[in-house]
Amino acid sequence: MNRAPASPDAGNAVQQSPSFNRRAITLLLPASLNLGITHVLAPALNGLMARSVEPEAAIGGYAIAMGVMGLVALPQMRIQQLTLVFLDDQGSLGRLRRFVAFFALLSGLAAAVVAFTPVLDLLLDGVFATTGVLRAESAAALVALAPFPVLAVVRTHLYGVALRIGRPRLVWLGTGAGAVTVIVVAALVLWLDPSAGAAIAAIAVTAGAGVETLVLVVGTTGPLRRDLEPSDGSPPTYATLLRFFGPLLVAAFLPSVTQPVINAILTRAPEPEASVAAVSLTFGVNQIFLIALWGVQPTLLALMGRGESPAAARRFANVVGLITVVPAAVVAFIPPLTSLVVHEWLGATGRLQEMTEAGLRILALLPPILVQEAIFTSAILRVRRAHFLVYVNAIRLVGLVAILLIGVGATNLSGGVIGVIAIGGALVVEAVATIAFGLGPQRQLERGWQPRISL
């Protein structure tokens, strides 16, 4: 039911309420850290690989391999939402487990085909056109990442279970244990064999996913048996689960091809190893500065779900975007800090350092634009028009490919700079498309909201 519009005075009261900001920040911080941990680990892994025998090939090979396995593990992107929506009792748990197991098995079979059959040669020789050391590093990383898709799907489902049954500490415990495992294993592999290259990160990421999965299995088994209600005899059908999951999977697929598309084109550009590695380093560092933005969308959805003002939530998000841009710009545009991060911390030198520093400057000012995408996506989801996101991501993919092809074919820019421009340009295209589709839903939410009256 639509609510009557609030008065201007009521809206201003919400805008200025310190308690609203406290509630929003309480939601934002854990959401951001939980969703952003992967991007915190990426620069650390790149920094370790940068100290291997063939640093550029190692970083580029891992980027290619992880891009491929990320596509194979695509169901992990939406399994958590499925779990949170449908986990109600023991009957739905059993149905969900079988559904998730099917997609985990499917992902595992696809990973095995990619890593251990001639499909490997087709991908590396045909799609990515890799040669020499870069090809060898990519192949080694694909083999080491073969178990990752299965673990990723199961892990994400279990995180959803932990949240659904009110065990948020398990989320932090699993995330922390996985992060520590990744860093420790990567450092150990580098110490034992500096020539391991891309396998340093691949082995570590697989091990981390395994530890997370084990922690979550152990931590959720008892509470599920004790606390979950008995079945009411009407668990969701597989057709119902698939109707919900299918569109979400399509929407998740389109952004997931970004990195493979970039890598496939840049491997055909001059300096392919340095170009692919520079894009990976740039994106990894930039994501650390954007970690607060990862929590904006779930925070907005949670606030609106609790009856908070959509307009106040939008203003809060915009403040987060403005605050986020400051450290990104400081590091990108103050040369001593840029060199400290790229050269001293990540170990990049020569052309790799030059392209990475240029890439950071290109992406530094994007947070205020990116936060608009989060705001209007939240509005789209809140009014349950998720099919709009399929259109948005299709537009983003077209924009990405167009920018890459123009950059490689019509400019003399280095491959690393072209790749970063393509990433930034595609994100801007996505934000503009999201605003176009989300203006109506956002206005609907703001017009229909009215403040709760405390008696």
C-alpha positions, -999 to +999 in steps of 0.1 A: +000+000+000+013+035-009+017+059+020+007+095+020+034+119+012+053+133+042+053+170+050+084+190+042+090+195+079+089+158+085+114+152+058+137+178+072+135+162+106+145+129+092+173+144+072+187+161+103+182+133+128+214+120+143+197+088+152+190+081+115+227+086+107+237+062+135+213+036+122+226+040+087+262+038+097+256+008+119+243-010+088+268+004+063+300-006+081+295-044+084+279-046+050+308-028+034+335-048+051+318-081+045+312-075+008+345-057+002+370-082+017+378-097-017+389-063-029+410-057+002+428-090-005+433-084-042+461-058-039+478-079-012+479-109-036+490-087-065+518-073-043+530-109-034+529-119-071+548-088-080+577-102-060+577-135-079+602-144-107+579-132-136+557-105-119+538-091-149+530-126-163+520-138-128+496-110-122+482-111-157+479-149-157+460-149-124+437-121-137+428-141-167+423-174-148+402-157-120+381-140-147+373-173-163+366-191-130+345-162-118+322-169-148+322-206-140+313-198-103+286-173-114+258-189-093+276-176-062+266-141-071+229-147-063+227-178-042+228-157-010+197-138-020+179-171-029+188-185+005+176-154+024+143-153+006+133-190+008+149-205+040+119-208+064+119-243+079+135-277+077+116-286+045+127-255+027+163-261+039+164-296+024+150-282-009+175-254-010+204-277-002+196-299-032+191-268-054+224-253-043+242-287-046+230-290-082+245-256-091+277-263-071+281-296-090+274-278-123+300-252-115+325-279-105+320-299-137+324-267-158+356-259-139+370-293-145+363-290-182+380-256-183+411-267-164+417-303-175+404-307-211+413-291-245+389-263-237+419-249-218+438-245-250+408-231-268+404-204-242+441-195-238+451-197-274+418-186-291+398-164-268+427-147-249+455-152-275+480-158-247+515-169-255+547-178-237+550-171-200+516-155-198+499-186-212+518-209-188+509-187-158+472-186-169+471-224-173+487-231-139+463-207-122+433-223-138+443-257-125+449-244-090+415-227-091+396-257-103+380-264-069+371-228-063+337-226-080+322-254-060+335-239-027+323-204-037+288-215-044+285-235-012+302-208+009+279-181-003+248-202+005+261-208+040+267-171+045+230-166+036+221-193+061+241-177+089+224-143+083+189-159+080+192-178+113+206-147+131+243-157+134+261-127+121+292-136+141+297-166+118+299-142+089+327-123+105+344-155+117+343-171+083+354-139+065+383-134+089+394-170+088+393-170+050+412-137+047+440-148+070+443-181+052+446-164+018+475-142+030+493-168+049+491-195+022+501-170-005+531-158+015+541-194+022+539-205-015+559-174-025+586-183+001+587-219-009+587-213-047+592-177-060+587-190-095+551-203-087+538-170-102+500-169-107+496-201-087+506-182-056+473-164-056+453-192-071+463-217-044+457-192-017+422-182-029+412-218-032+425-226+003+408-195+018+374-205+002+379-240+017+385-227+052+355-204+050+333-232+039+345-255+067+340-228+093+305-221+081+295-258+079+306-264+115+291-232+127+256-236+111+250-273+115+240-271+152+218-240+150+200-253+120+191-285+138+180-266+170+164-234+158+149-240+124+112-248+126+099-282+114+085-284+079+050-272+074+046-296+044+048-271+016+085-264+007+091-243-024+091-262-056+122-264-078+103-245-104+096-217-080+133-215-070+143-215-106+119-188-116+133-165-089+170-175-095+170-174-133+166-137-139+190-129-111+216-151-127+212-134-160+216-100-144+248-112-126+263-127-158+266-095-177+289-077-152+309-109-147+322-109-183+338-075-179+372-087-168+374-116-194+363-092-222+390-067-212+417-093-209+407-109-243+412-075-260+442-063-241+461-095-249+460-084-285+473-049-277+510-040-274+526-050-241+499-075-232+515-088-200+520-053-186+486-041-198+466-069-182+487-067-150+483-029-148+445-031-151+444-058-124+466-037-101+446-005-107+413-021-102+425-038-070+438-006-054+408+014-065+383-011-050+399-005-015+389+031-017+354+021-028+348-004+000+323+018+017+303+020-015+298-018-016+276-015+015+255+014+002+230-007-017+222-033+011+221-004+036+195+015+015+174-016+011+175-023+048+167+013+057+137+014+034+126-020+045+124-006+080+103+023+069+130+049+068+127+079+045+140+071+009+150+107+005+170+107+037+186+074+027+195+089-007+211+119+010+231+097+033+244+077+003+255+108-015+275+119+016+292+085+016+301+090-021+316+124-014+336+112+015+348+082-004+363+103-032+387+121-009+413+093-001+411+080-037+419+114-051+446+121-025+465+089-033+460+092-071+470+128-075+498+133-049+528+116-066+547+106-035+516+087-022+509+072-056+545+059-058+543+046-022+513+025-030+521+013-065+559+009-062+567+004-026+537-016-015+527-034-046+562-038-060+554-025-096+582-010-116+588+004-151+559+003-175+537-016-151+541+012-125+535+040-151+503+024-164+490+016-129+495+051-117+478+066-147+449+042-141+445+053-105+441+089-117+415+079-142+393+061-117+398+084-087+369+107-092+342+081-099+327+075-063+300+102-065+289+087-099+290+052-087+269+059-056+241+071-080+241+036-094+236+021-059+209+046-050+187+040-081+194+002-082+181+001-046+149+019-057+145-005-087+148-035-063+126-020-037+097-017-061+105-052-075+113-043-110+145-064-111+142-071-148+153-034-154+188-045-142+191-069-171+187-040-195+211-019-175+239-045-176+234-052-212+239-015-219+270-015-197+285-044-217+279-027-250+295+004-237+325-016-224+332-034-257+328-001-277+353+018-256+378-011-257+375-015-295+378+023-301+407+025-277+427-003-293+419+005-329+418+043-329+443+056-303+479+052-294+472+048-256+489+020-238+468-012-232+467-006-194+453+029-198+427+017-224+416-011-201+411+013-171+393+039-193+370+011-204+362+000-169+356+036-158+335+044-189+314+013-185+307+021-149+296+056-160+274+041-187+259+018-161+252+046-137+235+067-164+214+038-175+204+029-139+194+065-132+173+065-164+155+033-153+154+042-116+141+077-116+105+065-117+109+040-089+128+065-068+101+092-072+075+066-064+092+057-032+097+093-021+062+103-029+046+073-012+066+076+020+053+091+052+070+092+086+060+069+114+042+086+142+054+078+177+027+080+204 
